[in-house]
Structure formats: structure tokens, C-alpha cells
Amino acid sequence: QVHLVESGGELVQAGGSLRLSCAASGRTSSRDAMGWFRQAPGKEREFVAAISWSSGLTYYGDSVTGRFTISRDNAKNTVFLQMNSLNAEDTAVYYCAASRFFRTYAGAYDYWGQGTQVTVSS
């Protein structure tokens, strides 16, 4: 079991920034990759970013490249998502997830957090 808990989501004005955190616990050694996904009401789940625990390799979805940064603290088993230049299109529930391999699609992730709401006011 891998347990994931997101935090940091809140209401923020357009143009502002937020930093989300995802704390991982349990058998984290069995999963090398962590990803962030988001889902807005009425829309499909969207890939945001992913990072490898072992190599630090990162990958971003087209809609967030240049604005968001994913990072990790291996010692604390925590992954972060720094979000800058937020706009209304970023409003969604953000989920962190764990995958055995470094992938960018949701089907590869078998452990998920409960999600944290990010709301960007226009």
C-alpha cells in the first residue's frame, strides 16, 4: 500500500501562485514515479506533471509547461507542484498519484490521493 495525501489547494486570484504538496507513505519503494493530475467538473482527468523519484526526470502537460514546476524531496517522501501565473482554466481538483514506472497517462498510476481543490478567481 502507498498512501498519498495532497494539501495546499485554496482560492487564489488569477495571476497568483500556489504550492501543492503530496506526502507519500507506506511501501513507497515499490513506486518510482509520482504524478499530478487534475479534473474540472464536466471534464476528463488531465495529466499535469510527473517526476521520477530515482532520476528526477520530469515531464509536463502542454497546458502547464512553463508555468508549473514539479519537484520532490526524497528524504521526506514528498512531491510538490509549484503553480504560477494561474488562470481560470487551472481551476480543478488536483490529485497526486504513484506509478511503478515513469508514465504520463492516468492508467499507469495505481495509487491516488484524495485530491485538493484549487479555485482561481477571475
C-alpha positions as CSV (number, residue, x, y, z in Angstrom):
1,Q,0.0,0.0,0.0
2,V,1.0,3.5,-0.8
3,H,-0.8,6.3,0.9
4,L,-0.9,9.8,-0.6
5,V,-2.2,13.0,0.9
6,E,-2.4,16.2,-1.0
7,S,-2.6,19.6,0.6
8,G,-2.2,23.3,-0.3
9,G,-5.3,23.9,-2.5
10,E,-7.2,27.0,-2.0
11,L,-8.9,30.0,-3.6
12,V,-6.4,32.3,-5.4
13,Q,-6.7,35.2,-7.7
14,A,-5.8,35.0,-11.4
15,G,-2.1,35.6,-11.9
16,G,-1.3,34.3,-8.5
17,S,0.7,31.3,-7.3
18,L,0.1,28.2,-5.2
19,R,2.3,25.4,-4.0
20,L,0.7,22.0,-3.6
21,S,2.2,19.2,-1.6
22,C,1.8,15.4,-1.7
23,A,3.0,13.4,1.2
24,A,3.7,9.7,0.4
25,S,3.8,6.9,3.0
26,G,3.7,3.2,3.1
27,R,5.6,1.0,0.7
28,T,6.8,3.9,-1.4
29,S,9.9,2.0,-2.6
30,S,7.6,0.0,-4.9
31,R,6.7,3.1,-6.9
32,D,9.3,5.1,-8.7
33,A,7.1,7.8,-10.3
34,M,4.8,10.4,-8.9
35,G,2.4,12.4,-11.0
36,W,-0.1,15.2,-10.7
37,F,-3.4,15.1,-12.4
38,R,-6.4,17.4,-12.3
39,Q,-10.1,17.2,-13.1
40,A,-12.5,20.0,-13.5
41,P,-16.3,19.5,-13.4
42,G,-17.6,18.0,-16.6
43,K,-14.1,17.4,-18.0
44,E,-11.8,14.4,-18.2
45,R,-8.9,13.9,-16.0
46,E,-5.9,15.7,-17.3
47,F,-2.2,15.0,-16.9
48,V,-0.3,17.9,-15.3
49,A,3.2,16.7,-14.4
50,A,5.3,13.7,-13.4
51,I,8.6,13.1,-11.7
52,S,10.8,10.1,-11.1
53,W,12.0,9.5,-7.5
54,S,15.2,7.9,-8.6
55,S,16.3,10.1,-11.5
56,G,14.4,13.4,-11.0
57,L,13.3,13.3,-14.6
58,T,10.2,15.4,-15.1
59,Y,7.5,15.8,-17.8
60,Y,4.7,18.3,-18.1
61,G,1.4,18.6,-19.8
62,D,1.2,21.1,-22.7
63,S,-1.2,23.3,-20.8
64,V,1.1,23.9,-17.9
65,T,4.6,23.9,-19.4
66,G,6.5,27.0,-18.4
67,R,4.1,27.8,-15.6
68,F,4.2,24.8,-13.3
69,T,7.1,23.0,-11.7
70,I,7.1,19.6,-10.1
71,S,9.8,18.7,-7.6
72,R,10.5,16.2,-4.9
73,D,12.1,15.8,-1.5
74,N,13.2,12.2,-1.4
75,A,14.2,12.3,2.3
76,K,10.6,13.4,3.2
77,N,8.8,11.3,0.5
78,T,7.1,14.5,-0.6
79,V,6.3,15.8,-4.0
80,F,5.5,19.4,-4.7
81,L,3.7,21.3,-7.5
82,Q,4.6,24.9,-7.8
83,M,1.9,26.7,-9.8
84,N,2.5,30.2,-11.2
85,S,0.5,32.5,-13.4
86,L,-2.7,30.8,-12.5
87,N,-5.8,31.4,-14.6
88,A,-9.4,30.2,-14.5
89,E,-8.6,27.2,-16.7
90,D,-6.4,25.9,-13.8
91,T,-9.5,25.5,-11.5
92,A,-9.8,21.8,-10.7
93,V,-9.4,19.2,-8.1
94,Y,-5.7,18.2,-8.2
95,Y,-4.7,14.7,-7.4
96,C,-1.3,13.2,-6.8
97,A,-0.7,9.6,-7.8
98,A,2.0,6.9,-7.7
99,S,3.2,4.7,-10.5
100,R,5.6,1.8,-10.7
101,F,7.1,3.3,-13.9
102,F,7.5,6.8,-15.2
103,R,4.4,7.5,-17.3
104,T,2.2,10.4,-18.3
105,Y,-1.2,8.6,-18.5
106,A,-3.5,8.0,-15.6
107,G,-3.9,4.3,-16.3
108,A,-0.3,3.7,-15.2
109,Y,-1.0,5.0,-11.7
110,D,-2.4,2.7,-9.2
111,Y,-2.4,4.8,-6.0
112,W,-4.2,8.1,-5.7
113,G,-4.6,10.8,-3.1
114,Q,-8.0,12.2,-2.1
115,G,-7.4,15.4,-4.1
116,T,-7.2,19.1,-3.2
117,Q,-9.3,21.8,-4.6
118,V,-7.7,24.7,-6.5
119,T,-10.0,27.6,-7.4
120,V,-8.7,30.5,-9.4
121,S,-10.9,33.6,-9.4
122,S,-11.1,35.8,-12.5
